[in-house]
Amino acid sequence: MGSGAEKNSIGGVVVTATDSASAVNSVTPASLLVRLRSLVPTLSRGPAAVGRTVLEDPRAAVPMTVQQLASHSLASEASVIRLAQAAGCRGFREFRTLLAAATAQEEVSRPSGLPADISADDDAVTVVAKLAAEEQQALADTAASLDILALEAAADAIISARRTVIAGIGASGLVAVDLSTKLERIGLTSRAVTEGHMAMTLAVLMEPEELLIVISSSGETSDIVEPLAAALESGVPTVALTVRPRSTLTSADHVLIGVAARESGMRSAAMSSRTGQLFIVDVLFTLVFQRRGARARDAVGTSHRRLAPRRRRAGNQP
């Protein structure tokens, strides 16, 4: 990584951090619950139990002491402190203060009468309303948690690269194709790879003048983790996009962490995580477009002009 930046796995939906102090100071009421939702699956048993207790009923946890929260979670007091620190707080007092503010904000922002989960009996109107509320919340959570410095570093890496390879499997492959298509549209050399063997083949042949972007919601998909390791070993710059701040993918040079909408029995992780990932892709592409300036505008204008006859012909068909 350039500029002496250090990667940081504390965080909700973030991207990288310049140092641990800045990461701790960046926690806000808007990002606290987001961070907890991302962190809990990656924590050891004690802190994870405390985290689940807090997330099940944040308002009930606000007035609890360390001892009360530990007892309620069937965990130790040390686990409570470790959870607060993992979330980016200096201690339990700050954690509880931020939790109180977070619950107040969430009550105001969440539409009344719309529970998070969708039931099999919900009609179409209710499904639309519930999904819209959850998607909007995922976008707001992602925006509140983004590490701007790391996001800008990722955009700069794309601009500097001779070629960008973007690897993703399954639903993450859709995100990879989306980003690659956007970059190609403004004249940058890019390739999306959605199959693990090909991702590894390309990664071992890449050079330091190129860039590898890897996308995995869990951050542990072997078909993505292994190409990342190969690229790092060869000195190839890397960017990772995941929803897990303590996953293997956070060994990349720049880490973009997206927030997933809350999952229910009817919504898979692939569906819920894609919202935050695609939002980050849009932000990243916009920053790249800004940096490309006239060259990006010229590329888009050229494609519009060259494709205009095809649009007219299609429109004239009966």
N, C-alpha and C positions, 0 to 999 in steps of 0.2 A: 504494500500500500504506500501511496505517496504521502508526503508531508508529515511523516512520522505518526500517522493516525493509527490507532489501535482498534481492533474489532471489539465489540461489546455485545454479549448475549442477553443482557438485561433489557427488557423492553417489550412493548406490546406489539407494535406493528411497524416497526421502525425501519431504519436502514443501515446504520453503522454508527459509530461514535468516535469522536476524536480522543477522548480519554474517559476514564471511569468517573471522574468528578462531574463532568458535563452530563453524563448519563444519569447519575443520581439526581442532579439538579433539574433534569428535564421532566421528572414525573409530575403530573398534574392531576387534578380531579377527573378531567376528561379522559385521561389515558390510564388511570389506575385499574379500573375494572377490565379494560381491554387487555392490559398486561397480564392480569391474573388469569384471564381465560386462555391466553396463549401459554402461560408458564406452567399452569397446574399439571398438564399431561407430561411435562418434562422433569418434574421435581421428584425428590425421594419421598418415601411413604409419609413421613410425618408432616413436612411442609405441605405436601399435596393434600393431605386430609384437612388441614387447616384452610387451605385455599378453597377446597370444595365446600366447606362449611360457610365460608364468607360469601361465596358466589350463590349458594342456595338461598340465602336470605341476608343480603348486605345490610339492610336496615337493622336487623336484629343483632348483628355483630358490632355495630357502631358503639353502643354503650358498654360493651364487655371489656373487662380488664384482660391482661395477658393470661392470668390464671383461669379466668372464666372461659375465654376462648379456647384455651388448651383443653380444659375439661370437656367443653361442649364438642370438641373435635376428636376426643379420645386420643390426644397427642400431647407432647411435652411442651413446656413453656419455651424451650429452646427452638422447637419447630415453629412456633408463632413468630419468634424474632427472625428466624431464617427466612420465613415467607416474606416478612416486611422488607428485609434487605434485598431479597431476590426481586421484589417488585420495584426496587429503586429508591426505597425510603431509608432515611438514616436510622430509624428506629421505630418502635411500635407506636409511640405518641404521634409522630408524623403520619404513619400509616393510618391510624384511626381518624385523624383530622381530615386527611384526604378522602378517606372512605365516606365520612359523613357528607362532605361536599359532593362526592361522586353520586351518592344515592339521591341527593336532592336534585342534582342536574338530570339524572336519568328519569326521575319521576316527571319532571317538567317536559322532557323531550319525547317520552314514549306516549303515543296516542292512547287515551283511556279506552277500556273495554276491548283491547286487542291483545290477548295472551300471545306469548311468543310462539307456542307450538300450534301446528295445524292438525286438526283432527280429521278422520276419515269422513265425518258427517258435515264438514263445513261446505257451504255452497260457494259458487264461483266468486261472488262479490266479497265474501269473507276471506277467501284464499288470496284474492288480489290485494285486499287491504292489509292482510297480515304480512304477505311477502314484501309489499312495498315498504312497510314500516321496518322490517328487518333489514332489507337491502339499504335503505336510507341510513339506518343506524350503523351498518357495517362501513359505509362510505365515510360517515362522520367520525367513527372511531379510527379508521385508517388515517384520515386527514389529520386528526388530533395527535396521532402518534408518530407521524413521519419525522425522521431525522433529516433535516434539510441539507446539511453538509454532506451526508453520505449520498443523498439523492443527486446532488449536483456533481459529486465525484463520479457517480455511475454514468451520468450524462456526458461528462468530459471523457470518460474512458471509451464510450461509444464513438464520439467524435474523433478521437485519436487513433482508433483501431483501423488497420488496413482492411480487415474483414471481421464481422461479428457472427459467431455461431451461437444459436439459441436452442438449448435442449430442454425438452419437457416430455413427460410420459402421460398418456391418458388425458384427463381434463387439463393438466398443466401443459400438455402439448398444444391445446387450443390457444392458450395464452401465448405460448412460444410463437405459434404461427401468426397470431395477431400482431405481436411486436415486430417480427421479421418483416411482415408485409408493410407495416408502417414505415420502417426504416428504408426498405427498398423503394418506396414511393417517393422519398426525397433524395434519392440518388446514392444511398449508402449500400455498400456490399454486405449482404446479410444472408444467412441460411438458417432455417428452422429445421430441427431434427427431432422426430417424435418416436424414434425406435432406439432401444438401448444399445444394441450392438453397433449401429452406425454412429451413435453419439460417442462411444468409446473409440471407434476407429478414427473419427475426426479429431478427438481430443488429443490422442497420442501423436498426431502429425502436426498439430498447431504450433505456431511460432510466437515469440514474444511480441511481435508487431500486431498480433491478432487479439481478439477478445472472446472469451467464453462466458455466456450468460446461462445459468442453470436455474430451472424452475421446478420446485417440488413442494407441495403443501406441507407434507410431513417433515421434509428436510432429511429423510432417511432412505429414500428410494435408491436401491443399489445401482440401478441403471443411470442415475444422475450423480450419486455420490462418487462413484468410481471415475467417471470422466472428469469431474472436478479435481479429484486428487491427482490424476494424470496431468492435467493442465497446470496445476500449481507446481508440480515437480519439474515441469519444463519451463517454468518462469513465465507462463502465459497469464496475463491479467484476467481476473475473474469477477463476475457479479453474480450473486445468488438472490433469488426471490422465493421466500417461504413464509409460512405463518407460525413457525416454531422458532422462537429466539434462542433456544438452547439445543439446536439440532446440529448434525454434522455439517450441514450446508453453511453454517455460520463461520466456517474456516475460510470462506471466500474473501477476496480483498475488500469487496463492498457488498454489504448484506441489506437487502430490501425486504422488510417483513410486513406482510399484509394481514389485515384483520379479517377473520372469517365471520360471517353472520352466524348467529347461534343456531346450532343444529338441533333437529328434532328427529323423531322416528321416521318421518316421511322425507327428510332432506338429508342427502348424503354430504359428507365432508367436501366432496368434489364440487357440489353445487354451491355450498355456502362460502368456501374459500375463494372461489373464482371472482366474486364481486370485488374483494379487496385487491386481488392480483391485477385484474383488468384496470382498476382505477390507477394503481401505481404505474402500469404500462402507459396509460394515457398521460399521466403527469410526466413520466420519463421521456416519452416521445415529444411532448410539448417543449421540454427543456432542450432536447436535441434540436428540434426545429428552430428554436430561437438562436441557438449557437450556429447553425448552418446558415441562417440569414437569407441572403439573396439566392444562394445556391439551392436551398430548399424550396423557396418560392418559385424559382425558375423550373425546377424539376416537376413540381405539381402543375404549374402552368403548361409545360410541354405535354404532360400526359393528358391534361384536359383537352388541349387542342388536337392531339393525335387521335384521341378516342371519340371526339365529338361526332364524326361521321358514323361510327358504329352505333352511337346512341340514337342518331336520327333515323338510321335504317331500322333499328329495332322498334322505334316509335311509329314508323309508317306501316309496320306489318299489321294485317287485319287480325 
